[in-house]
Amino acid sequence: MESFLMKKQMKTLIGVTVIIEELKTGTTTNEYGFYSITLPRVSTL
């Protein structure tokens, strides 16, 4: 899964931790607010 985070003022969020607790995985956004998480082929969130 890939996505990005932005503030209301259209500014990217750099270094934000994105966590999916149910899968016990997470990552942080890069300098452009983008992040990527590898998800299992079959899962329920």
C-alpha positions in Angstrom: 0.0 0.0 0.0 1.3 3.5 -0.9 -0.1 6.8 0.1 0.8 10.3 1.4 -0.1 12.6 4.3 -0.8 16.3 4.1 -1.8 19.0 6.5 -5.0 21.0 6.0 -2.8 23.8 4.6 -1.6 21.5 1.8 1.8 21.0 3.5 3.3 17.5 3.5 3.9 15.7 6.8 7.5 14.6 7.0 8.7 11.9 9.4 5.2 10.9 10.6 4.9 7.3 11.9 2.1 5.3 10.2 1.2 2.1 12.1 -1.3 -0.7 11.4 -1.6 -2.2 14.9 -3.5 -5.3 13.9 -0.7 -6.3 11.6 2.1 -5.2 14.0 3.8 -3.2 11.2 4.5 0.4 10.5 6.7 2.9 8.6 7.4 6.7 8.5 6.7 9.2 5.8 9.6 10.5 3.7 10.5 14.1 2.9 7.5 14.3 0.5 5.0 12.9 2.9 4.9 9.5 1.1 4.9 6.1 2.7 4.7 2.5 1.7 3.7 -0.6 3.7 3.7 -4.2 2.5 0.5 -5.9 3.4 -0.1 -9.6 3.6 -1.9 -11.1 0.5 -5.0 -11.9 2.6 -5.8 -10.0 5.8 -8.7 -8.5 7.7 -8.2 -5.0 9.1 
